[in-house]
């Protein structure tokens, strides 16, 4: 494997639309960054089975 070609893999906090937070490993941002989701399984019609439209 070539050295120094992979992104930094670290812990971040993910905040879902209903306020639930959890820690996971990701290449997003810096270590300890917070990712606020705009769409997640709690709100997206594909998972909720609703017919709502996202604007």
HTML snippet that shows the backbone in 3Dmol.js (N, CA, C, O; Angstrom):
<script src="https://3Dmol.org/build/3Dmol-min.js"></script>
<div id="view" style="width:600px;height:400px;position:relative"></div>
<script>
const pdb = `
ATOM      1  N   UNK A   1       0.830  -1.169   0.000  1.00  0.00           N
ATOM      2  CA  UNK A   1       0.000   0.000   0.000  1.00  0.00           C
ATOM      3  C   UNK A   1       0.890   1.252   0.000  1.00  0.00           C
ATOM      4  O   UNK A   1       1.906   1.297   0.693  1.00  0.00           O
ATOM      5  N   UNK A   2       0.507   2.246  -0.766  1.00  0.00           N
ATOM      6  CA  UNK A   2       1.279   3.480  -0.818  1.00  0.00           C
ATOM      7  C   UNK A   2       1.110   4.266   0.486  1.00  0.00           C
ATOM      8  O   UNK A   2      -0.001   4.357   1.009  1.00  0.00           O
ATOM      9  N   UNK A   3       2.185   4.827   1.009  1.00  0.00           N
ATOM     10  CA  UNK A   3       2.067   5.627   2.236  1.00  0.00           C
ATOM     11  C   UNK A   3       1.456   7.002   1.957  1.00  0.00           C
ATOM     12  O   UNK A   3       1.598   7.543   0.861  1.00  0.00           O
ATOM     13  N   UNK A   4       0.784   7.551   2.951  1.00  0.00           N
ATOM     14  CA  UNK A   4       0.256   8.922   2.928  1.00  0.00           C
ATOM     15  C   UNK A   4      -0.777   9.199   1.843  1.00  0.00           C
ATOM     16  O   UNK A   4      -0.882  10.338   1.388  1.00  0.00           O
ATOM     17  N   UNK A   5      -1.547   8.192   1.410  1.00  0.00           N
ATOM     18  CA  UNK A   5      -2.591   8.452   0.418  1.00  0.00           C
ATOM     19  C   UNK A   5      -3.988   8.329   1.018  1.00  0.00           C
ATOM     20  O   UNK A   5      -4.973   8.693   0.377  1.00  0.00           O
ATOM     21  N   UNK A   6      -4.080   7.815   2.251  1.00  0.00           N
ATOM     22  CA  UNK A   6      -5.384   7.626   2.868  1.00  0.00           C
ATOM     23  C   UNK A   6      -5.740   8.809   3.767  1.00  0.00           C
ATOM     24  O   UNK A   6      -4.865   9.362   4.433  1.00  0.00           O
ATOM     25  N   UNK A   7      -7.026   9.205   3.792  1.00  0.00           N
ATOM     26  CA  UNK A   7      -7.430  10.316   4.652  1.00  0.00           C
ATOM     27  C   UNK A   7      -7.365   9.935   6.129  1.00  0.00           C
ATOM     28  O   UNK A   7      -7.376   8.754   6.475  1.00  0.00           O
ATOM     29  N   UNK A   8      -7.298  10.932   6.981  1.00  0.00           N
ATOM     30  CA  UNK A   8      -7.262  10.737   8.422  1.00  0.00           C
ATOM     31  C   UNK A   8      -8.601  10.175   8.894  1.00  0.00           C
ATOM     32  O   UNK A   8      -9.648  10.741   8.582  1.00  0.00           O
ATOM     33  N   UNK A   9      -8.584   9.087   9.628  1.00  0.00           N
ATOM     34  CA  UNK A   9      -9.780   8.397  10.112  1.00  0.00           C
ATOM     35  C   UNK A   9      -9.846   8.622  11.614  1.00  0.00           C
ATOM     36  O   UNK A   9      -8.965   8.161  12.340  1.00  0.00           O
ATOM     37  N   UNK A  10     -10.876   9.324  12.099  1.00  0.00           N
ATOM     38  CA  UNK A  10     -10.934   9.745  13.489  1.00  0.00           C
ATOM     39  C   UNK A  10     -12.374   9.732  14.014  1.00  0.00           C
ATOM     40  O   UNK A  10     -13.305   9.426  13.269  1.00  0.00           O
ATOM     41  N   UNK A  11     -12.555  10.064  15.294  1.00  0.00           N
ATOM     42  CA  UNK A  11     -13.874  10.083  15.924  1.00  0.00           C
ATOM     43  C   UNK A  11     -14.557  11.435  15.691  1.00  0.00           C
ATOM     44  O   UNK A  11     -13.932  12.487  15.827  1.00  0.00           O
ATOM     45  N   UNK A  12     -15.868  11.391  15.334  1.00  0.00           N
ATOM     46  CA  UNK A  12     -16.680  12.603  15.218  1.00  0.00           C
ATOM     47  C   UNK A  12     -18.006  12.363  15.927  1.00  0.00           C
ATOM     48  O   UNK A  12     -18.361  11.223  16.226  1.00  0.00           O
ATOM     49  N   UNK A  13     -18.739  13.445  16.195  1.00  0.00           N
ATOM     50  CA  UNK A  13     -20.072  13.351  16.779  1.00  0.00           C
ATOM     51  C   UNK A  13     -21.094  13.625  15.682  1.00  0.00           C
ATOM     52  O   UNK A  13     -20.966  14.598  14.940  1.00  0.00           O
ATOM     53  N   UNK A  14     -22.115  12.763  15.578  1.00  0.00           N
ATOM     54  CA  UNK A  14     -23.187  12.928  14.600  1.00  0.00           C
ATOM     55  C   UNK A  14     -24.450  13.311  15.359  1.00  0.00           C
ATOM     56  O   UNK A  14     -24.818  12.653  16.332  1.00  0.00           O
ATOM     57  N   UNK A  15     -25.119  14.387  14.908  1.00  0.00           N
ATOM     58  CA  UNK A  15     -26.358  14.832  15.522  1.00  0.00           C
ATOM     59  C   UNK A  15     -27.479  14.662  14.500  1.00  0.00           C
ATOM     60  O   UNK A  15     -27.462  15.280  13.435  1.00  0.00           O
ATOM     61  N   UNK A  16     -28.462  13.807  14.840  1.00  0.00           N
ATOM     62  CA  UNK A  16     -29.584  13.544  13.941  1.00  0.00           C
ATOM     63  C   UNK A  16     -30.620  14.659  14.064  1.00  0.00           C
ATOM     64  O   UNK A  16     -30.509  15.508  14.948  1.00  0.00           O
ATOM     65  N   UNK A  17     -31.625  14.666  13.188  1.00  0.00           N
ATOM     66  CA  UNK A  17     -32.611  15.748  13.161  1.00  0.00           C
ATOM     67  C   UNK A  17     -33.445  15.829  14.424  1.00  0.00           C
ATOM     68  O   UNK A  17     -33.961  16.901  14.742  1.00  0.00           O
ATOM     69  N   UNK A  18     -33.598  14.726  15.163  1.00  0.00           N
ATOM     70  CA  UNK A  18     -34.386  14.758  16.392  1.00  0.00           C
ATOM     71  C   UNK A  18     -33.528  15.045  17.620  1.00  0.00           C
ATOM     72  O   UNK A  18     -34.029  14.988  18.742  1.00  0.00           O
ATOM     73  N   UNK A  19     -32.247  15.352  17.431  1.00  0.00           N
ATOM     74  CA  UNK A  19     -31.365  15.712  18.536  1.00  0.00           C
ATOM     75  C   UNK A  19     -30.542  14.566  19.098  1.00  0.00           C
ATOM     76  O   UNK A  19     -29.672  14.795  19.939  1.00  0.00           O
ATOM     77  N   UNK A  20     -30.790  13.343  18.661  1.00  0.00           N
ATOM     78  CA  UNK A  20     -30.007  12.198  19.130  1.00  0.00           C
ATOM     79  C   UNK A  20     -28.572  12.350  18.646  1.00  0.00           C
ATOM     80  O   UNK A  20     -28.330  12.661  17.480  1.00  0.00           O
ATOM     81  N   UNK A  21     -27.630  12.129  19.544  1.00  0.00           N
ATOM     82  CA  UNK A  21     -26.212  12.256  19.214  1.00  0.00           C
ATOM     83  C   UNK A  21     -25.516  10.919  19.412  1.00  0.00           C
ATOM     84  O   UNK A  21     -25.865  10.159  20.316  1.00  0.00           O
ATOM     85  N   UNK A  22     -24.528  10.631  18.565  1.00  0.00           N
ATOM     86  CA  UNK A  22     -23.698   9.449  18.759  1.00  0.00           C
ATOM     87  C   UNK A  22     -22.318   9.702  18.181  1.00  0.00           C
ATOM     88  O   UNK A  22     -22.141  10.551  17.307  1.00  0.00           O
ATOM     89  N   UNK A  23     -21.351   8.959  18.676  1.00  0.00           N
ATOM     90  CA  UNK A  23     -19.976   9.066  18.209  1.00  0.00           C
ATOM     91  C   UNK A  23     -19.709   7.944  17.214  1.00  0.00           C
ATOM     92  O   UNK A  23     -20.175   6.818  17.394  1.00  0.00           O
ATOM     93  N   UNK A  24     -18.956   8.259  16.161  1.00  0.00           N
ATOM     94  CA  UNK A  24     -18.574   7.264  15.174  1.00  0.00           C
ATOM     95  C   UNK A  24     -17.235   7.654  14.575  1.00  0.00           C
ATOM     96  O   UNK A  24     -16.758   8.772  14.772  1.00  0.00           O
ATOM     97  N   UNK A  25     -16.638   6.736  13.852  1.00  0.00           N
ATOM     98  CA  UNK A  25     -15.374   7.034  13.178  1.00  0.00           C
ATOM     99  C   UNK A  25     -15.675   7.471  11.753  1.00  0.00           C
ATOM    100  O   UNK A  25     -16.565   6.917  11.108  1.00  0.00           O
ATOM    101  N   UNK A  26     -14.937   8.466  11.254  1.00  0.00           N
ATOM    102  CA  UNK A  26     -15.190   9.010   9.933  1.00  0.00           C
ATOM    103  C   UNK A  26     -13.956   9.744   9.416  1.00  0.00           C
ATOM    104  O   UNK A  26     -13.001   9.983  10.156  1.00  0.00           O
ATOM    105  N   UNK A  27     -13.995  10.092   8.141  1.00  0.00           N
ATOM    106  CA  UNK A  27     -12.961  10.947   7.561  1.00  0.00           C
ATOM    107  C   UNK A  27     -13.451  12.386   7.470  1.00  0.00           C
ATOM    108  O   UNK A  27     -12.727  13.253   6.981  1.00  0.00           O
ATOM    109  N   UNK A  28     -14.691  12.657   7.942  1.00  0.00           N
ATOM    110  CA  UNK A  28     -15.277  13.996   7.902  1.00  0.00           C
ATOM    111  C   UNK A  28     -14.556  14.931   8.865  1.00  0.00           C
ATOM    112  O   UNK A  28     -14.318  14.565  10.016  1.00  0.00           O
ATOM    113  N   UNK A  29     -14.207  16.125   8.414  1.00  0.00           N
ATOM    114  CA  UNK A  29     -13.661  17.171   9.274  1.00  0.00           C
ATOM    115  C   UNK A  29     -12.429  16.761  10.063  1.00  0.00           C
ATOM    116  O   UNK A  29     -11.626  15.937   9.626  1.00  0.00           O
ATOM    117  N   UNK A  30     -12.307  17.364  11.240  1.00  0.00           N
ATOM    118  CA  UNK A  30     -11.188  17.100  12.131  1.00  0.00           C
ATOM    119  C   UNK A  30     -11.646  16.205  13.276  1.00  0.00           C
ATOM    120  O   UNK A  30     -12.841  15.968  13.447  1.00  0.00           O
ATOM    121  N   UNK A  31     -10.705  15.717  14.048  1.00  0.00           N
ATOM    122  CA  UNK A  31     -11.019  14.894  15.208  1.00  0.00           C
ATOM    123  C   UNK A  31     -11.908  15.687  16.167  1.00  0.00           C
ATOM    124  O   UNK A  31     -11.562  16.805  16.549  1.00  0.00           O
ATOM    125  N   UNK A  32     -13.047  15.117  16.556  1.00  0.00           N
ATOM    126  CA  UNK A  32     -13.974  15.786  17.468  1.00  0.00           C
ATOM    127  C   UNK A  32     -14.986  16.687  16.777  1.00  0.00           C
ATOM    128  O   UNK A  32     -15.781  17.333  17.460  1.00  0.00           O
ATOM    129  N   UNK A  33     -14.991  16.757  15.446  1.00  0.00           N
ATOM    130  CA  UNK A  33     -15.938  17.599  14.707  1.00  0.00           C
ATOM    131  C   UNK A  33     -17.365  17.100  14.919  1.00  0.00           C
ATOM    132  O   UNK A  33     -17.574  15.946  15.293  1.00  0.00           O
ATOM    133  N   UNK A  34     -18.349  17.976  14.680  1.00  0.00           N
ATOM    134  CA  UNK A  34     -19.759  17.621  14.804  1.00  0.00           C
ATOM    135  C   UNK A  34     -20.417  17.710  13.442  1.00  0.00           C
ATOM    136  O   UNK A  34     -20.302  18.725  12.755  1.00  0.00           O
ATOM    137  N   UNK A  35     -21.110  16.645  13.050  1.00  0.00           N
ATOM    138  CA  UNK A  35     -21.831  16.581  11.788  1.00  0.00           C
ATOM    139  C   UNK A  35     -23.325  16.626  12.090  1.00  0.00           C
ATOM    140  O   UNK A  35     -23.864  15.691  12.681  1.00  0.00           O
ATOM    141  N   UNK A  36     -24.004  17.715  11.686  1.00  0.00           N
ATOM    142  CA  UNK A  36     -25.450  17.858  11.884  1.00  0.00           C
ATOM    143  C   UNK A  36     -26.155  17.385  10.617  1.00  0.00           C
ATOM    144  O   UNK A  36     -25.946  17.944   9.541  1.00  0.00           O
ATOM    145  N   UNK A  37     -26.988  16.353  10.745  1.00  0.00           N
ATOM    146  CA  UNK A  37     -27.696  15.810   9.591  1.00  0.00           C
ATOM    147  C   UNK A  37     -28.953  16.617   9.286  1.00  0.00           C
ATOM    148  O   UNK A  37     -29.688  16.991  10.199  1.00  0.00           O
ATOM    149  N   UNK A  38     -29.203  16.888   8.001  1.00  0.00           N
ATOM    150  CA  UNK A  38     -30.426  17.559   7.563  1.00  0.00           C
ATOM    151  C   UNK A  38     -31.506  16.535   7.249  1.00  0.00           C
ATOM    152  O   UNK A  38     -32.694  16.803   7.431  1.00  0.00           O
ATOM    153  N   UNK A  39     -31.103  15.379   6.784  1.00  0.00           N
ATOM    154  CA  UNK A  39     -32.021  14.290   6.444  1.00  0.00           C
ATOM    155  C   UNK A  39     -31.452  13.013   7.045  1.00  0.00           C
ATOM    156  O   UNK A  39     -30.267  12.720   6.888  1.00  0.00           O
ATOM    157  N   UNK A  40     -32.295  12.256   7.728  1.00  0.00           N
ATOM    158  CA  UNK A  40     -31.878  10.982   8.301  1.00  0.00           C
ATOM    159  C   UNK A  40     -33.062  10.027   8.300  1.00  0.00           C
ATOM    160  O   UNK A  40     -34.146  10.411   7.863  1.00  0.00           O
ATOM    161  N   UNK A  41     -32.896   8.810   8.769  1.00  0.00           N
ATOM    162  CA  UNK A  41     -34.000   7.838   8.736  1.00  0.00           C
ATOM    163  C   UNK A  41     -35.252   8.272   9.500  1.00  0.00           C
ATOM    164  O   UNK A  41     -36.326   7.709   9.284  1.00  0.00           O
ATOM    165  N   UNK A  42     -35.135   9.264  10.390  1.00  0.00           N
ATOM    166  CA  UNK A  42     -36.300   9.748  11.130  1.00  0.00           C
ATOM    167  C   UNK A  42     -37.186  10.668  10.295  1.00  0.00           C
ATOM    168  O   UNK A  42     -38.367  10.826  10.604  1.00  0.00           O
ATOM    169  N   UNK A  43     -36.641  11.274   9.250  1.00  0.00           N
ATOM    170  CA  UNK A  43     -37.393  12.270   8.492  1.00  0.00           C
ATOM    171  C   UNK A  43     -37.549  11.962   7.010  1.00  0.00           C
ATOM    172  O   UNK A  43     -38.442  12.520   6.373  1.00  0.00           O
ATOM    173  N   UNK A  44     -36.733  11.110   6.443  1.00  0.00           N
ATOM    174  CA  UNK A  44     -36.761  10.868   5.005  1.00  0.00           C
ATOM    175  C   UNK A  44     -37.919   9.935   4.632  1.00  0.00           C
ATOM    176  O   UNK A  44     -38.082   8.883   5.251  1.00  0.00           O
ATOM    177  N   UNK A  45     -38.722  10.304   3.633  1.00  0.00           N
ATOM    178  CA  UNK A  45     -39.878   9.494   3.238  1.00  0.00           C
ATOM    179  C   UNK A  45     -39.528   8.063   2.825  1.00  0.00           C
ATOM    180  O   UNK A  45     -40.369   7.172   2.945  1.00  0.00           O
ATOM    181  N   UNK A  46     -38.344   7.830   2.357  1.00  0.00           N
ATOM    182  CA  UNK A  46     -37.955   6.470   1.973  1.00  0.00           C
ATOM    183  C   UNK A  46     -37.985   5.529   3.169  1.00  0.00           C
ATOM    184  O   UNK A  46     -38.260   4.339   3.018  1.00  0.00           O
ATOM    185  N   UNK A  47     -37.702   6.062   4.366  1.00  0.00           N
ATOM    186  CA  UNK A  47     -37.708   5.231   5.572  1.00  0.00           C
ATOM    187  C   UNK A  47     -39.007   5.361   6.355  1.00  0.00           C
ATOM    188  O   UNK A  47     -39.418   4.417   7.030  1.00  0.00           O
ATOM    189  N   UNK A  48     -39.657   6.513   6.274  1.00  0.00           N
ATOM    190  CA  UNK A  48     -40.872   6.725   7.073  1.00  0.00           C
ATOM    191  C   UNK A  48     -42.112   6.211   6.368  1.00  0.00           C
ATOM    192  O   UNK A  48     -43.141   6.002   7.011  1.00  0.00           O
ATOM    193  N   UNK A  49     -42.040   5.998   5.041  1.00  0.00           N
ATOM    194  CA  UNK A  49     -43.177   5.503   4.287  1.00  0.00           C
ATOM    195  C   UNK A  49     -44.190   6.583   3.977  1.00  0.00           C
ATOM    196  O   UNK A  49     -45.272   6.290   3.467  1.00  0.00           O
ATOM    197  N   UNK A  50     -43.860   7.822   4.275  1.00  0.00           N
ATOM    198  CA  UNK A  50     -44.776   8.931   4.042  1.00  0.00           C
ATOM    199  C   UNK A  50     -44.720   9.445   2.619  1.00  0.00           C
ATOM    200  O   UNK A  50     -43.895   9.013   1.814  1.00  0.00           O
ATOM    201  N   UNK A  51     -45.605  10.367   2.329  1.00  0.00           N
ATOM    202  CA  UNK A  51     -45.640  10.955   0.994  1.00  0.00           C
ATOM    203  C   UNK A  51     -45.247  12.431   1.046  1.00  0.00           C
ATOM    204  O   UNK A  51     -45.528  13.188   0.116  1.00  0.00           O
ATOM    205  N   UNK A  52     -44.598  12.831   2.134  1.00  0.00           N
ATOM    206  CA  UNK A  52     -44.187  14.229   2.254  1.00  0.00           C
ATOM    207  C   UNK A  52     -43.140  14.570   1.225  1.00  0.00           C
ATOM    208  O   UNK A  52     -42.421  13.692   0.749  1.00  0.00           O
ATOM    209  N   UNK A  53     -43.047  15.854   0.872  1.00  0.00           N
ATOM    210  CA  UNK A  53     -42.057  16.307  -0.085  1.00  0.00           C
ATOM    211  C   UNK A  53     -41.040  17.159   0.630  1.00  0.00           C
ATOM    212  O   UNK A  53     -41.394  18.015   1.440  1.00  0.00           O
ATOM    213  N   UNK A  54     -39.767  16.928   0.331  1.00  0.00           N
ATOM    214  CA  UNK A  54     -38.683  17.742   0.906  1.00  0.00           C
ATOM    215  C   UNK A  54     -38.504  18.972   0.034  1.00  0.00           C
ATOM    216  O   UNK A  54     -38.417  18.864  -1.190  1.00  0.00           O
ATOM    217  N   UNK A  55     -38.449  20.127   0.650  1.00  0.00           N
ATOM    218  CA  UNK A  55     -38.335  21.382  -0.092  1.00  0.00           C
ATOM    219  C   UNK A  55     -36.930  21.908   0.032  1.00  0.00           C
ATOM    220  O   UNK A  55     -36.614  22.961  -0.520  1.00  0.00           O
TER     221      UNK A  55
END
`;
const viewer = $3Dmol.createViewer("view");
viewer.addModel(pdb, "pdb");
viewer.setStyle({}, {cartoon: {color: "spectrum"}});
viewer.zoomTo();
viewer.render();
</script>
